[in-house]
Amino acid sequence: MATAQQQHTLTEPARALPVFGDFDVVVVGGGPAGIAAAVSAARHGARTLLVERYGFLGGMGTAGGVTNFAGLYGKRRGEMTQLVRGVVDELIERIAGFNGMNAPQNGMGGRICVRSYDTSAYKLAADQLLEATGVQMLFHAYAAAVLHDGARIAALVVETKSGRQAIRANAFIDASGDADVAAFAGVPFEVGDGHGSGLFPTTMFRIGQVDAPAALEAVGEFSAINGFMARAEQQHPGKYSFPREGAILRPNKDPREWRANVTQIRNAEGRAMNGVDARELSEGELEGRRQIAAYFKFLQAEVPGFAPSAIVEIAPQVGIRETRRIQGLYALGREDILGSATFDDTIGLNAWPMEMHADGRIEWAFPRDEANAYNHLPWRMLVPQTVDNLLVAGRCASMTHEGQSAARASGGCFVMGQAAGTAAASLGSGRFAAIDVAALQKKLLADGVDLDR
């Protein structure tokens, strides 16, 4: 008879689960989609709980060290303007109140615009925003399973420091980034590009004690760092090995501190690390820090202004761009981005181009209409093909691999989250697939969302 050590599976005994609480809406994941969803649900009268795996909010923007909001701004009628509005405006105002927001920063010859922030200010601002709207928060909790009632989710099961618990609700929003709840609920999904790879992850880090005047003169436009990399490879053959082209190095509000987006994490087969594979994720964390150590040596030795610098923070986790994507009522795709698609069931706008983090490089693809470089996001991309009372918002919503490379940015996530939370607050006993979209749009407009109307 096989011993426990030889068995590949074990049977966990059945047990009664304590109920953490009963809510109208439960949101899983505290990134931009989850923040917007929870705030919107609570503002529309729902008893709302936000479940977050870390002890702070922000998602990849804090835990992943992204440090900027991408996709809020895009060109409409030839003018770069903020196209994503609503809950995000209040969040930005609160971050600015902690002196933590940069002015908008243009890049790619004026084709993109981002707003960077201090991650600590983001954490404080997000806390205050959710507390002000009456959202209850459960930190250090992982989604672990769901309990079904026919075509509905009756309860979410979470793992916490207090043990395994159940949370009952009328409606659930999966803003986990990895479609964890949807996967547990049996919703069909795809992972990455469908060929064993996907958008490559990055471990972000921050550099302090920089000689700001020298660094700003040397690396003004963020693409300038790539010239230093190429020159170093020519002058010192074999000394440096860079994980990718298209490295991005930019100053924060205080130019003595810079953020670095330069690593690229592969698995043992050379494909994109799978962020929902426990072994690959663990090895990826180690590999990201190996790459940071090597890249920092290059910066100190070869780039003006960085000789006296020091690494002041490595992101708490590797930055994940793509894992599971659900199959919903509509999948946002490549042509929707490049063709500036419009939809009758629009819930807001995406202003970020396709940003494909491929093997060793970044491939950009912009809308063909440069004067109107944005697209609508349809309600249907949030609605799974199965499960009546679940919505999926953020980078794990219903998109193709290429469509997701654009709408995964924080701007699109804020849009999806606000729509999901607003809809979930008034679901009642109905199905999300059958809601009155016109009524939802009316509420979104009243709450300041730009629907391009």
Secondary structure, 3 states (H helix, E strand, C coil): CCCCCCCCCCCCCCCCCCEEEEEEEEEECCCHHHHHHHHHHHHCCCCEEEECCCCCCCHHHCCCCCCEEECCEEEECCEEEECCCCHHHHHHHHHHHCCCECCCEEEHHHCEEEEEECHHHHHHHHHHHHHHCCCEEECCCEEEEEEEECCEEEEEEEEECCEEEEEEEEEEEECCCCCHHHHHCCCCEEECCCCCCCCCCECCEEEECCCHHHHHHHCCCHHHHHHHHHHHHHHCCCCCCCCCCCCEEEECCCCCCEEEECCCCECCCCCECCCCCHHHHHHHHHHHHHHHHHHHHHHHHHCCCCCCCEEEEECCCCECCCCEEECECCCECHHHHHCCCCCCCEEEEECCCEEEEECCEEEEECCCCHHHCCEEEEHHHHCECCCCCEEECCCCCCECHHHHHHHCCHHHHHHHHHHHHHHHCCCCCCCHHHCCHHHHHHHHHHCCCCCCC
